[in-house]
Amino acid sequence: MFICENCAASYPTETPRWRCDCGGALNLEFAARFDRAALQGRAPHLWRYAEALPVPFADAISLGEGSTPLLPLTGAWGNAHFKLDFMMPTGSFKDRGSAVMVSQIKRWGLTDILEDSSGNAGASIAAYSARANINAHILIPAHASAGKAAQIALYGARLSKIQGTREETLAAALEAAKTMFYASHNWSPYFIHGVKTLAFELWEQMGFRAPDAVIVPAGNGSLVLGCRLGFNELRNAGMIDRVPRLIAVQAARCAPLARGWQQWFNEPVPVNKSTTMAEGIAVATPIRGRAVIAAVRETNGLFVTVQEDEILAALKSMAATGLYIEPTAAVAPAALTKLRAQGDLDPADTVVVELTGSGLKASDKVVELLGARQSSS
Protein backbone atom coordinates (compact mmCIF):
# COMPACT_ATOMS: atom_id res chain seq x y z
CA MET A 1 0.00 0.00 0.00
CA PHE A 2 0.92 3.62 -0.51
CA ILE A 3 0.71 5.63 2.73
CA CYS A 4 0.70 9.43 2.76
CA GLU A 5 3.30 10.84 5.13
CA ASN A 6 1.07 13.87 5.80
CA CYS A 7 -2.49 12.58 6.30
CA ALA A 8 -1.90 8.79 6.46
CA ALA A 9 -4.34 8.11 3.60
CA SER A 10 -3.71 4.77 1.89
CA TYR A 11 -3.90 3.75 -1.76
CA PRO A 12 -3.37 0.43 -3.59
CA THR A 13 -0.07 0.10 -5.42
CA GLU A 14 -1.78 -1.55 -8.39
CA THR A 15 -2.89 1.87 -9.63
CA PRO A 16 -0.31 4.44 -10.88
CA ARG A 17 0.03 7.31 -8.42
CA TRP A 18 2.78 9.78 -7.60
CA ARG A 19 1.34 11.69 -4.62
CA CYS A 20 -1.59 11.80 -2.21
CA ASP A 21 -4.82 13.66 -2.98
CA CYS A 22 -3.87 16.01 -0.12
CA GLY A 23 -0.63 16.87 -1.94
CA GLY A 24 1.57 14.89 0.46
CA ALA A 25 4.40 12.54 -0.47
CA LEU A 26 3.73 8.81 -0.41
CA ASN A 27 5.66 6.07 1.35
CA LEU A 28 5.47 2.40 0.51
CA GLU A 29 4.28 -0.19 3.01
CA PHE A 30 6.58 -3.11 2.35
CA ALA A 31 8.24 -5.84 4.45
CA ALA A 32 11.83 -6.47 3.36
CA ARG A 33 13.42 -9.90 3.80
CA PHE A 34 17.06 -10.98 3.58
CA ASP A 35 18.72 -14.25 2.64
CA ARG A 36 22.45 -14.03 3.39
CA ALA A 37 23.15 -17.57 2.22
CA ALA A 38 21.59 -16.92 -1.20
CA LEU A 39 23.79 -13.89 -1.84
CA GLN A 40 26.85 -16.07 -2.46
CA GLY A 41 25.40 -17.51 -5.64
CA ARG A 42 23.88 -14.35 -7.10
CA ALA A 43 25.13 -12.00 -9.77
CA PRO A 44 26.76 -8.74 -8.59
CA HIS A 45 23.95 -6.31 -9.26
CA LEU A 46 21.27 -4.44 -7.34
CA TRP A 47 18.68 -7.16 -7.83
CA ARG A 48 20.70 -9.66 -5.77
CA TYR A 49 18.62 -8.29 -2.86
CA ALA A 50 15.38 -9.41 -4.52
CA GLU A 51 13.58 -10.32 -1.28
CA ALA A 52 14.12 -6.78 0.01
CA LEU A 53 12.82 -4.97 -3.07
CA PRO A 54 9.16 -4.10 -3.78
CA VAL A 55 9.31 -5.09 -7.47
CA PRO A 56 9.66 -8.79 -8.42
CA PHE A 57 13.00 -9.69 -9.98
CA ALA A 58 11.11 -11.24 -12.90
CA ASP A 59 9.91 -7.72 -13.81
CA ALA A 60 13.26 -6.00 -13.37
CA ILE A 61 14.42 -3.42 -15.91
CA SER A 62 18.16 -3.56 -15.45
CA LEU A 63 21.39 -2.26 -16.92
CA GLY A 64 23.55 -4.22 -14.49
CA GLU A 65 23.49 -1.46 -11.87
CA GLY A 66 24.82 -1.89 -8.35
CA SER A 67 27.74 -3.61 -6.63
CA THR A 68 30.01 -0.62 -7.19
CA PRO A 69 33.49 -0.72 -5.59
CA LEU A 70 34.15 0.32 -1.99
CA LEU A 71 37.65 1.74 -1.97
CA PRO A 72 39.68 2.43 1.21
CA LEU A 73 41.77 5.61 0.88
CA THR A 74 44.02 7.59 3.18
CA GLY A 75 44.56 11.33 2.80
CA ALA A 76 44.08 14.68 4.50
CA TRP A 77 40.75 13.26 5.65
CA GLY A 78 42.41 10.38 7.53
CA ASN A 79 41.18 6.87 6.75
CA ALA A 80 37.86 6.33 5.02
CA HIS A 81 36.05 4.10 2.56
CA PHE A 82 34.80 5.68 -0.66
CA LYS A 83 31.76 4.19 -2.39
CA LEU A 84 32.26 4.62 -6.13
CA ASP A 85 28.66 5.02 -7.25
CA PHE A 86 29.81 7.27 -10.08
CA MET A 87 30.71 3.98 -11.79
CA MET A 88 27.02 3.12 -12.33
CA PRO A 89 25.81 2.50 -15.93
CA THR A 90 24.78 6.13 -16.54
CA GLY A 91 27.47 7.63 -14.31
CA SER A 92 25.54 8.40 -11.12
CA PHE A 93 23.95 6.78 -8.07
CA LYS A 94 20.54 7.67 -9.49
CA ASP A 95 20.57 4.35 -11.37
CA ARG A 96 19.72 2.63 -8.11
CA GLY A 97 16.41 4.46 -7.85
CA SER A 98 15.65 4.53 -11.56
CA ALA A 99 16.01 0.76 -11.92
CA VAL A 100 13.31 0.05 -9.33
CA MET A 101 11.04 2.98 -10.21
CA VAL A 102 11.03 2.36 -13.97
CA SER A 103 10.50 -1.37 -13.36
CA GLN A 104 7.31 -0.54 -11.47
CA ILE A 105 6.24 1.94 -14.14
CA LYS A 106 6.64 -0.82 -16.73
CA ARG A 107 4.53 -3.14 -14.55
CA TRP A 108 1.81 -0.47 -14.51
CA GLY A 109 1.77 -0.51 -18.30
CA LEU A 110 2.55 3.18 -18.74
CA THR A 111 4.05 4.16 -22.09
CA ASP A 112 4.74 7.89 -21.55
CA ILE A 113 6.26 9.51 -18.47
CA LEU A 114 7.49 12.92 -17.35
CA GLU A 115 10.50 13.77 -15.18
CA ASP A 116 12.33 16.94 -14.16
CA SER A 117 15.92 16.94 -13.02
CA SER A 118 19.11 18.95 -12.63
CA GLY A 119 20.65 16.38 -14.98
CA ASN A 120 21.73 13.07 -13.45
CA ALA A 121 18.28 11.72 -12.61
CA GLY A 122 16.99 12.80 -16.00
CA ALA A 123 19.79 10.94 -17.76
CA SER A 124 19.24 7.87 -15.61
CA ILE A 125 15.48 7.74 -16.11
CA ALA A 126 15.93 8.36 -19.85
CA ALA A 127 18.28 5.36 -20.03
CA TYR A 128 16.01 2.98 -18.12
CA SER A 129 12.98 4.19 -20.03
CA ALA A 130 14.80 3.41 -23.29
CA ARG A 131 15.53 -0.06 -21.94
CA ALA A 132 11.84 -0.49 -21.04
CA ASN A 133 10.49 0.96 -24.33
CA ILE A 134 8.85 3.83 -22.45
CA ASN A 135 8.68 7.33 -23.91
CA ALA A 136 10.38 9.68 -21.46
CA HIS A 137 9.87 13.45 -21.44
CA ILE A 138 12.69 15.06 -19.45
CA LEU A 139 12.82 18.68 -18.30
CA ILE A 140 16.13 20.17 -17.15
CA PRO A 141 17.37 23.70 -16.44
CA ALA A 142 18.95 25.29 -19.52
CA HIS A 143 22.16 25.79 -17.54
CA ALA A 144 22.57 22.07 -16.72
CA SER A 145 25.80 20.35 -17.73
CA ALA A 146 26.06 19.74 -21.47
CA GLY A 147 27.16 16.14 -20.93
CA LYS A 148 24.01 15.31 -19.02
CA ALA A 149 21.80 16.96 -21.64
CA ALA A 150 23.59 15.01 -24.40
CA GLN A 151 23.03 11.76 -22.52
CA ILE A 152 19.32 12.40 -22.18
CA ALA A 153 18.90 13.25 -25.85
CA LEU A 154 20.99 10.33 -27.06
CA TYR A 155 18.88 7.88 -25.05
CA GLY A 156 15.96 9.02 -27.18
CA ALA A 157 14.06 10.97 -24.55
CA ARG A 158 12.22 14.15 -25.45
CA LEU A 159 14.40 16.82 -23.83
CA SER A 160 13.14 20.25 -22.81
CA LYS A 161 15.55 22.88 -21.49
CA ILE A 162 13.79 25.33 -19.20
CA GLN A 163 15.15 28.85 -18.82
CA GLY A 164 15.59 30.02 -15.25
CA THR A 165 16.12 28.28 -11.93
CA ARG A 166 15.77 24.64 -10.92
CA GLU A 167 12.53 25.67 -9.20
CA GLU A 168 11.17 27.03 -12.48
CA THR A 169 11.94 23.68 -14.10
CA LEU A 170 9.94 22.01 -11.33
CA ALA A 171 7.03 24.39 -11.93
CA ALA A 172 7.05 23.55 -15.64
CA ALA A 173 7.02 19.85 -14.80
CA LEU A 174 4.06 20.20 -12.44
CA GLU A 175 2.13 21.97 -15.19
CA ALA A 176 2.96 19.22 -17.70
CA ALA A 177 2.02 16.58 -15.10
CA LYS A 178 -1.63 17.57 -15.54
CA THR A 179 -1.68 15.53 -18.76
CA MET A 180 1.11 12.97 -18.28
CA PHE A 181 2.24 10.64 -15.48
CA TYR A 182 4.83 12.39 -13.35
CA ALA A 183 7.62 9.86 -12.76
CA SER A 184 9.45 12.16 -10.37
CA HIS A 185 12.46 10.65 -8.63
CA ASN A 186 11.84 13.13 -5.80
CA TRP A 187 8.26 11.99 -5.20
CA SER A 188 8.44 8.26 -5.97
CA PRO A 189 8.77 5.87 -3.00
CA TYR A 190 9.99 3.22 -5.45
CA PHE A 191 12.99 5.43 -6.20
CA ILE A 192 13.88 5.53 -2.50
CA HIS A 193 13.53 1.74 -2.29
CA GLY A 194 16.09 1.51 -5.09
CA VAL A 195 18.48 3.92 -3.38
CA LYS A 196 18.29 1.90 -0.14
CA THR A 197 20.39 -0.82 -1.84
CA LEU A 198 23.37 1.42 -1.08
CA ALA A 199 22.93 0.40 2.57
CA PHE A 200 22.67 -3.28 1.61
CA GLU A 201 25.88 -3.16 -0.42
CA LEU A 202 27.81 -1.40 2.35
CA TRP A 203 26.58 -4.02 4.81
CA GLU A 204 27.75 -6.83 2.56
CA GLN A 205 31.03 -5.22 1.47
CA MET A 206 32.01 -4.45 5.07
CA GLY A 207 31.67 -8.06 6.16
CA PHE A 208 27.96 -7.96 7.01
CA ARG A 209 28.23 -5.09 9.46
CA ALA A 210 27.33 -1.42 9.38
CA PRO A 211 29.86 1.42 9.23
CA ASP A 212 29.91 4.00 12.00
CA ALA A 213 28.97 6.88 9.69
CA VAL A 214 27.91 7.45 6.08
CA ILE A 215 28.49 10.85 4.44
CA VAL A 216 26.23 11.76 1.52
CA PRO A 217 25.38 14.87 -0.52
CA ALA A 218 21.84 16.16 0.08
CA GLY A 219 19.64 18.18 -2.25
CA ASN A 220 16.18 16.63 -2.10
CA GLY A 221 17.68 14.00 0.17
CA SER A 222 17.02 10.64 -1.53
CA LEU A 223 20.37 9.29 -0.33
CA VAL A 224 19.60 10.19 3.28
CA LEU A 225 16.15 8.61 3.06
CA GLY A 226 17.41 5.57 1.16
CA CYS A 227 20.17 4.92 3.70
CA ARG A 228 17.79 5.35 6.63
CA LEU A 229 15.31 2.93 5.06
CA GLY A 230 17.92 0.35 4.08
CA PHE A 231 19.80 0.29 7.38
CA ASN A 232 16.54 0.26 9.36
CA GLU A 233 15.37 -2.76 7.35
CA LEU A 234 18.65 -4.51 8.06
CA ARG A 235 18.36 -3.77 11.76
CA ASN A 236 14.72 -4.85 11.90
CA ALA A 237 15.71 -8.13 10.25
CA GLY A 238 18.45 -8.71 12.85
CA MET A 239 21.25 -8.33 10.31
CA ILE A 240 22.88 -5.38 12.12
CA ASP A 241 22.54 -4.11 15.68
CA ARG A 242 22.65 -0.38 14.96
CA VAL A 243 22.09 2.18 12.21
CA PRO A 244 25.11 4.33 11.28
CA ARG A 245 25.15 8.08 11.74
CA LEU A 246 23.91 9.79 8.60
CA ILE A 247 25.90 12.91 7.73
CA ALA A 248 24.22 15.02 5.05
CA VAL A 249 26.19 17.65 3.14
CA GLN A 250 24.90 20.80 1.45
CA ALA A 251 26.62 23.60 -0.41
CA ALA A 252 26.73 26.70 1.79
CA ARG A 253 25.17 28.70 -1.04
CA CYS A 254 22.01 26.56 -0.93
CA ALA A 255 21.46 24.88 2.42
CA PRO A 256 17.77 24.88 3.45
CA LEU A 257 18.01 21.47 5.14
CA ALA A 258 21.15 22.35 7.10
CA ARG A 259 19.61 25.63 8.25
CA GLY A 260 16.46 23.90 9.45
CA TRP A 261 18.49 21.31 11.36
CA GLN A 262 20.84 23.91 12.89
CA GLN A 263 17.91 26.01 14.11
CA TRP A 264 16.10 22.97 15.56
CA PHE A 265 13.22 23.23 13.13
CA ASN A 266 11.48 20.18 11.74
CA GLU A 267 11.26 21.77 8.30
CA PRO A 268 13.82 23.22 5.86
CA VAL A 269 14.36 26.96 6.17
CA PRO A 270 13.59 28.91 2.95
CA VAL A 271 16.72 30.28 1.28
CA ASN A 272 17.62 32.60 -1.54
CA LYS A 273 20.16 30.34 -3.15
CA SER A 274 23.28 31.53 -4.93
CA THR A 275 25.03 29.83 -7.84
CA THR A 276 27.10 26.86 -6.70
CA MET A 277 29.34 24.43 -8.55
CA ALA A 278 27.39 21.68 -6.74
CA GLU A 279 24.46 22.08 -9.14
CA GLY A 280 23.02 18.64 -8.43
CA ILE A 281 22.10 19.53 -4.83
CA ALA A 282 21.11 23.19 -5.35
CA VAL A 283 17.52 22.61 -4.22
CA ALA A 284 15.86 25.50 -2.39
CA THR A 285 12.63 23.64 -1.45
CA PRO A 286 13.26 19.91 -0.80
CA ILE A 287 10.06 17.95 -1.34
CA ARG A 288 10.65 15.48 1.52
CA GLY A 289 12.65 17.92 3.61
CA ARG A 290 10.88 17.18 6.88
CA ALA A 291 11.64 13.47 6.54
CA VAL A 292 15.28 14.14 5.64
CA ILE A 293 15.87 16.27 8.74
CA ALA A 294 14.13 13.64 10.88
CA ALA A 295 16.34 10.89 9.43
CA VAL A 296 19.52 12.76 10.32
CA ARG A 297 18.28 13.46 13.86
CA GLU A 298 17.16 9.86 14.40
CA THR A 299 20.64 8.53 13.67
CA ASN A 300 22.45 11.12 15.80
CA GLY A 301 23.84 12.46 12.55
CA LEU A 302 24.48 15.99 11.42
CA PHE A 303 24.35 18.38 8.50
CA VAL A 304 27.53 19.95 7.16
CA THR A 305 27.77 22.92 4.81
CA VAL A 306 30.81 23.42 2.58
CA GLN A 307 32.06 26.51 0.80
CA GLU A 308 32.96 26.68 -2.89
CA ASP A 309 36.71 26.65 -2.23
CA GLU A 310 36.29 23.54 -0.06
CA ILE A 311 34.39 21.79 -2.85
CA LEU A 312 37.08 22.63 -5.37
CA ALA A 313 39.83 21.46 -3.03
CA ALA A 314 38.03 18.14 -2.54
CA LEU A 315 37.51 17.78 -6.29
CA LYS A 316 41.27 18.13 -6.77
CA SER A 317 42.06 15.81 -3.85
CA MET A 318 39.90 13.09 -5.35
CA ALA A 319 41.53 13.58 -8.76
CA ALA A 320 44.92 13.18 -7.10
CA THR A 321 43.82 9.68 -6.03
CA GLY A 322 42.73 8.87 -9.60
CA LEU A 323 39.00 9.49 -9.05
CA TYR A 324 37.34 11.93 -11.47
CA ILE A 325 34.06 12.99 -9.92
CA GLU A 326 31.70 15.87 -10.63
CA PRO A 327 31.67 18.95 -8.35
CA THR A 328 28.40 17.91 -6.70
CA ALA A 329 29.96 14.61 -5.63
CA ALA A 330 32.95 16.48 -4.15
CA VAL A 331 30.85 17.96 -1.33
CA ALA A 332 31.00 14.64 0.55
CA PRO A 333 34.81 14.33 0.72
CA ALA A 334 34.95 18.08 1.43
CA ALA A 335 32.74 17.50 4.47
CA LEU A 336 34.88 14.57 5.63
CA THR A 337 38.04 16.69 5.51
CA LYS A 338 36.26 19.45 7.44
CA LEU A 339 34.90 17.10 10.09
CA ARG A 340 38.28 15.43 10.62
CA ALA A 341 39.99 18.82 11.00
CA GLN A 342 37.38 19.91 13.54
CA GLY A 343 37.63 16.66 15.49
CA ASP A 344 33.95 15.89 14.92
CA LEU A 345 34.66 12.30 13.87
CA ASP A 346 36.52 9.78 15.99
CA PRO A 347 39.71 8.72 14.15
CA ALA A 348 38.77 5.11 14.89
CA ASP A 349 35.32 5.41 13.31
CA THR A 350 34.64 3.47 10.12
CA VAL A 351 33.40 6.14 7.73
CA VAL A 352 31.93 5.69 4.24
CA VAL A 353 31.86 8.57 1.75
CA GLU A 354 29.38 8.32 -1.12
CA LEU A 355 30.76 9.54 -4.46
CA THR A 356 27.62 10.18 -6.46
CA GLY A 357 28.46 11.28 -10.01
CA SER A 358 31.17 10.99 -12.66
CA GLY A 359 33.24 14.00 -13.67
CA LEU A 360 32.79 12.95 -17.28
CA LYS A 361 29.16 14.10 -17.04
CA ALA A 362 30.18 17.62 -16.02
CA SER A 363 33.46 18.15 -17.83
CA ASP A 364 32.18 21.38 -19.41
CA LYS A 365 31.54 22.76 -15.93
CA VAL A 366 34.93 21.57 -14.68
CA VAL A 367 36.68 23.24 -17.62
CA GLU A 368 34.83 26.50 -16.91
CA LEU A 369 35.62 26.22 -13.21
CA LEU A 370 39.33 25.59 -13.63
CA GLY A 371 39.61 28.28 -16.30
CA ALA A 372 37.97 30.85 -14.05
CA ARG A 373 40.19 29.93 -11.12
CA GLN A 374 43.36 30.12 -13.21
CA SER A 375 42.34 33.51 -14.61
CA SER A 376 41.79 34.91 -11.11
CA SER A 377 44.98 33.49 -9.62
C-alpha positions as CSV (number, residue, x, y, z in Angstrom):
1,M,0.0,0.0,0.0
2,F,0.9,3.6,-0.5
3,I,0.7,5.6,2.7
4,C,0.7,9.4,2.8
5,E,3.3,10.8,5.1
6,N,1.1,13.9,5.8
7,C,-2.5,12.6,6.3
8,A,-1.9,8.8,6.5
9,A,-4.3,8.1,3.6
10,S,-3.7,4.8,1.9
11,Y,-3.9,3.7,-1.8
12,P,-3.4,0.4,-3.6
13,T,-0.1,0.1,-5.4
14,E,-1.8,-1.5,-8.4
15,T,-2.9,1.9,-9.6
16,P,-0.3,4.4,-10.9
17,R,0.0,7.3,-8.4
18,W,2.8,9.8,-7.6
19,R,1.3,11.7,-4.6
20,C,-1.6,11.8,-2.2
21,D,-4.8,13.7,-3.0
22,C,-3.9,16.0,-0.1
23,G,-0.6,16.9,-1.9
24,G,1.6,14.9,0.5
25,A,4.4,12.5,-0.5
26,L,3.7,8.8,-0.4
27,N,5.7,6.1,1.3
28,L,5.5,2.4,0.5
29,E,4.3,-0.2,3.0
30,F,6.6,-3.1,2.3
31,A,8.2,-5.8,4.4
32,A,11.8,-6.5,3.4
33,R,13.4,-9.9,3.8
34,F,17.1,-11.0,3.6
35,D,18.7,-14.3,2.6
36,R,22.4,-14.0,3.4
37,A,23.2,-17.6,2.2
38,A,21.6,-16.9,-1.2
39,L,23.8,-13.9,-1.8
40,Q,26.9,-16.1,-2.5
41,G,25.4,-17.5,-5.6
42,R,23.9,-14.4,-7.1
43,A,25.1,-12.0,-9.8
44,P,26.8,-8.7,-8.6
45,H,23.9,-6.3,-9.3
46,L,21.3,-4.4,-7.3
47,W,18.7,-7.2,-7.8
48,R,20.7,-9.7,-5.8
49,Y,18.6,-8.3,-2.9
50,A,15.4,-9.4,-4.5
51,E,13.6,-10.3,-1.3
52,A,14.1,-6.8,0.0
53,L,12.8,-5.0,-3.1
54,P,9.2,-4.1,-3.8
55,V,9.3,-5.1,-7.5
56,P,9.7,-8.8,-8.4
57,F,13.0,-9.7,-10.0
58,A,11.1,-11.2,-12.9
59,D,9.9,-7.7,-13.8
60,A,13.3,-6.0,-13.4
61,I,14.4,-3.4,-15.9
62,S,18.2,-3.6,-15.4
63,L,21.4,-2.3,-16.9
64,G,23.5,-4.2,-14.5
65,E,23.5,-1.5,-11.9
66,G,24.8,-1.9,-8.4
67,S,27.7,-3.6,-6.6
68,T,30.0,-0.6,-7.2
69,P,33.5,-0.7,-5.6
70,L,34.2,0.3,-2.0
71,L,37.7,1.7,-2.0
72,P,39.7,2.4,1.2
73,L,41.8,5.6,0.9
74,T,44.0,7.6,3.2
75,G,44.6,11.3,2.8
76,A,44.1,14.7,4.5
77,W,40.8,13.3,5.6
78,G,42.4,10.4,7.5
79,N,41.2,6.9,6.8
80,A,37.9,6.3,5.0
81,H,36.0,4.1,2.6
82,F,34.8,5.7,-0.7
83,K,31.8,4.2,-2.4
84,L,32.3,4.6,-6.1
85,D,28.7,5.0,-7.2
86,F,29.8,7.3,-10.1
87,M,30.7,4.0,-11.8
88,M,27.0,3.1,-12.3
89,P,25.8,2.5,-15.9
90,T,24.8,6.1,-16.5
91,G,27.5,7.6,-14.3
92,S,25.5,8.4,-11.1
93,F,24.0,6.8,-8.1
94,K,20.5,7.7,-9.5
95,D,20.6,4.4,-11.4
96,R,19.7,2.6,-8.1
97,G,16.4,4.5,-7.8
98,S,15.7,4.5,-11.6
99,A,16.0,0.8,-11.9
100,V,13.3,0.1,-9.3
101,M,11.0,3.0,-10.2
102,V,11.0,2.4,-14.0
103,S,10.5,-1.4,-13.4
104,Q,7.3,-0.5,-11.5
105,I,6.2,1.9,-14.1
106,K,6.6,-0.8,-16.7
107,R,4.5,-3.1,-14.6
108,W,1.8,-0.5,-14.5
109,G,1.8,-0.5,-18.3
110,L,2.5,3.2,-18.7
111,T,4.0,4.2,-22.1
112,D,4.7,7.9,-21.5
113,I,6.3,9.5,-18.5
114,L,7.5,12.9,-17.4
115,E,10.5,13.8,-15.2
116,D,12.3,16.9,-14.2
117,S,15.9,16.9,-13.0
118,S,19.1,18.9,-12.6
119,G,20.7,16.4,-15.0
120,N,21.7,13.1,-13.5
121,A,18.3,11.7,-12.6
122,G,17.0,12.8,-16.0
123,A,19.8,10.9,-17.8
124,S,19.2,7.9,-15.6
125,I,15.5,7.7,-16.1
126,A,15.9,8.4,-19.8
127,A,18.3,5.4,-20.0
128,Y,16.0,3.0,-18.1
129,S,13.0,4.2,-20.0
130,A,14.8,3.4,-23.3
131,R,15.5,-0.1,-21.9
132,A,11.8,-0.5,-21.0
133,N,10.5,1.0,-24.3
134,I,8.9,3.8,-22.5
135,N,8.7,7.3,-23.9
136,A,10.4,9.7,-21.5
137,H,9.9,13.5,-21.4
138,I,12.7,15.1,-19.5
139,L,12.8,18.7,-18.3
140,I,16.1,20.2,-17.1
141,P,17.4,23.7,-16.4
142,A,18.9,25.3,-19.5
143,H,22.2,25.8,-17.5
144,A,22.6,22.1,-16.7
145,S,25.8,20.3,-17.7
146,A,26.1,19.7,-21.5
147,G,27.2,16.1,-20.9
148,K,24.0,15.3,-19.0
149,A,21.8,17.0,-21.6
150,A,23.6,15.0,-24.4
151,Q,23.0,11.8,-22.5
152,I,19.3,12.4,-22.2
153,A,18.9,13.3,-25.9
154,L,21.0,10.3,-27.1
155,Y,18.9,7.9,-25.0
156,G,16.0,9.0,-27.2
157,A,14.1,11.0,-24.5
158,R,12.2,14.1,-25.4
159,L,14.4,16.8,-23.8
160,S,13.1,20.3,-22.8
161,K,15.5,22.9,-21.5
162,I,13.8,25.3,-19.2
163,Q,15.1,28.8,-18.8
164,G,15.6,30.0,-15.2
165,T,16.1,28.3,-11.9
166,R,15.8,24.6,-10.9
167,E,12.5,25.7,-9.2
168,E,11.2,27.0,-12.5
169,T,11.9,23.7,-14.1
170,L,9.9,22.0,-11.3
171,A,7.0,24.4,-11.9
172,A,7.0,23.6,-15.6
173,A,7.0,19.8,-14.8
174,L,4.1,20.2,-12.4
175,E,2.1,22.0,-15.2
176,A,3.0,19.2,-17.7
177,A,2.0,16.6,-15.1
178,K,-1.6,17.6,-15.5
179,T,-1.7,15.5,-18.8
180,M,1.1,13.0,-18.3
181,F,2.2,10.6,-15.5
182,Y,4.8,12.4,-13.3
183,A,7.6,9.9,-12.8
184,S,9.4,12.2,-10.4
185,H,12.5,10.7,-8.6
186,N,11.8,13.1,-5.8
187,W,8.3,12.0,-5.2
188,S,8.4,8.3,-6.0
189,P,8.8,5.9,-3.0
190,Y,10.0,3.2,-5.5
191,F,13.0,5.4,-6.2
192,I,13.9,5.5,-2.5
193,H,13.5,1.7,-2.3
194,G,16.1,1.5,-5.1
195,V,18.5,3.9,-3.4
196,K,18.3,1.9,-0.1
197,T,20.4,-0.8,-1.8
198,L,23.4,1.4,-1.1
199,A,22.9,0.4,2.6
200,F,22.7,-3.3,1.6
201,E,25.9,-3.2,-0.4
202,L,27.8,-1.4,2.3
203,W,26.6,-4.0,4.8
204,E,27.8,-6.8,2.6
205,Q,31.0,-5.2,1.5
206,M,32.0,-4.5,5.1
207,G,31.7,-8.1,6.2
208,F,28.0,-8.0,7.0
209,R,28.2,-5.1,9.5
210,A,27.3,-1.4,9.4
211,P,29.9,1.4,9.2
212,D,29.9,4.0,12.0
213,A,29.0,6.9,9.7
214,V,27.9,7.5,6.1
215,I,28.5,10.9,4.4
216,V,26.2,11.8,1.5
217,P,25.4,14.9,-0.5
218,A,21.8,16.2,0.1
219,G,19.6,18.2,-2.3
220,N,16.2,16.6,-2.1
221,G,17.7,14.0,0.2
222,S,17.0,10.6,-1.5
223,L,20.4,9.3,-0.3
224,V,19.6,10.2,3.3
225,L,16.1,8.6,3.1
226,G,17.4,5.6,1.2
227,C,20.2,4.9,3.7
228,R,17.8,5.3,6.6
229,L,15.3,2.9,5.1
230,G,17.9,0.4,4.1
231,F,19.8,0.3,7.4
232,N,16.5,0.3,9.4
233,E,15.4,-2.8,7.4
234,L,18.7,-4.5,8.1
235,R,18.4,-3.8,11.8
236,N,14.7,-4.9,11.9
237,A,15.7,-8.1,10.3
238,G,18.5,-8.7,12.8
239,M,21.2,-8.3,10.3
240,I,22.9,-5.4,12.1
241,D,22.5,-4.1,15.7
242,R,22.7,-0.4,15.0
243,V,22.1,2.2,12.2
244,P,25.1,4.3,11.3
245,R,25.1,8.1,11.7
246,L,23.9,9.8,8.6
247,I,25.9,12.9,7.7
248,A,24.2,15.0,5.0
249,V,26.2,17.6,3.1
250,Q,24.9,20.8,1.5
251,A,26.6,23.6,-0.4
252,A,26.7,26.7,1.8
253,R,25.2,28.7,-1.0
254,C,22.0,26.6,-0.9
255,A,21.5,24.9,2.4
256,P,17.8,24.9,3.5
257,L,18.0,21.5,5.1
258,A,21.1,22.4,7.1
259,R,19.6,25.6,8.2
260,G,16.5,23.9,9.4
261,W,18.5,21.3,11.4
262,Q,20.8,23.9,12.9
263,Q,17.9,26.0,14.1
264,W,16.1,23.0,15.6
265,F,13.2,23.2,13.1
266,N,11.5,20.2,11.7
267,E,11.3,21.8,8.3
268,P,13.8,23.2,5.9
269,V,14.4,27.0,6.2
270,P,13.6,28.9,3.0
271,V,16.7,30.3,1.3
272,N,17.6,32.6,-1.5
273,K,20.2,30.3,-3.2
274,S,23.3,31.5,-4.9
275,T,25.0,29.8,-7.8
276,T,27.1,26.9,-6.7
277,M,29.3,24.4,-8.5
278,A,27.4,21.7,-6.7
279,E,24.5,22.1,-9.1
280,G,23.0,18.6,-8.4
281,I,22.1,19.5,-4.8
282,A,21.1,23.2,-5.3
283,V,17.5,22.6,-4.2
284,A,15.9,25.5,-2.4
285,T,12.6,23.6,-1.5
286,P,13.3,19.9,-0.8
287,I,10.1,17.9,-1.3
288,R,10.6,15.5,1.5
289,G,12.7,17.9,3.6
290,R,10.9,17.2,6.9
291,A,11.6,13.5,6.5
292,V,15.3,14.1,5.6
293,I,15.9,16.3,8.7
294,A,14.1,13.6,10.9
295,A,16.3,10.9,9.4
296,V,19.5,12.8,10.3
297,R,18.3,13.5,13.9
298,E,17.2,9.9,14.4
299,T,20.6,8.5,13.7
300,N,22.5,11.1,15.8
301,G,23.8,12.5,12.5
302,L,24.5,16.0,11.4
303,F,24.4,18.4,8.5
304,V,27.5,20.0,7.2
305,T,27.8,22.9,4.8
306,V,30.8,23.4,2.6
307,Q,32.1,26.5,0.8
308,E,33.0,26.7,-2.9
309,D,36.7,26.7,-2.2
310,E,36.3,23.5,-0.1
311,I,34.4,21.8,-2.8
312,L,37.1,22.6,-5.4
313,A,39.8,21.5,-3.0
314,A,38.0,18.1,-2.5
315,L,37.5,17.8,-6.3
316,K,41.3,18.1,-6.8
317,S,42.1,15.8,-3.9
318,M,39.9,13.1,-5.4
319,A,41.5,13.6,-8.8
320,A,44.9,13.2,-7.1
321,T,43.8,9.7,-6.0
322,G,42.7,8.9,-9.6
323,L,39.0,9.5,-9.1
324,Y,37.3,11.9,-11.5
325,I,34.1,13.0,-9.9
326,E,31.7,15.9,-10.6
327,P,31.7,18.9,-8.3
328,T,28.4,17.9,-6.7
329,A,30.0,14.6,-5.6
330,A,32.9,16.5,-4.2
331,V,30.9,18.0,-1.3
332,A,31.0,14.6,0.6
333,P,34.8,14.3,0.7
334,A,34.9,18.1,1.4
335,A,32.7,17.5,4.5
336,L,34.9,14.6,5.6
337,T,38.0,16.7,5.5
338,K,36.3,19.4,7.4
339,L,34.9,17.1,10.1
340,R,38.3,15.4,10.6
341,A,40.0,18.8,11.0
342,Q,37.4,19.9,13.5
343,G,37.6,16.7,15.5
344,D,34.0,15.9,14.9
345,L,34.7,12.3,13.9
346,D,36.5,9.8,16.0
347,P,39.7,8.7,14.1
348,A,38.8,5.1,14.9
349,D,35.3,5.4,13.3
350,T,34.6,3.5,10.1
351,V,33.4,6.1,7.7
352,V,31.9,5.7,4.2
353,V,31.9,8.6,1.8
354,E,29.4,8.3,-1.1
355,L,30.8,9.5,-4.5
356,T,27.6,10.2,-6.5
357,G,28.5,11.3,-10.0
358,S,31.2,11.0,-12.7
359,G,33.2,14.0,-13.7
360,L,32.8,13.0,-17.3
361,K,29.2,14.1,-17.0
362,A,30.2,17.6,-16.0
363,S,33.5,18.2,-17.8
364,D,32.2,21.4,-19.4
365,K,31.5,22.8,-15.9
366,V,34.9,21.6,-14.7
367,V,36.7,23.2,-17.6
368,E,34.8,26.5,-16.9
369,L,35.6,26.2,-13.2
370,L,39.3,25.6,-13.6
371,G,39.6,28.3,-16.3
372,A,38.0,30.9,-14.1
373,R,40.2,29.9,-11.1
374,Q,43.4,30.1,-13.2
375,S,42.3,33.5,-14.6
376,S,41.8,34.9,-11.1
377,S,45.0,33.5,-9.6
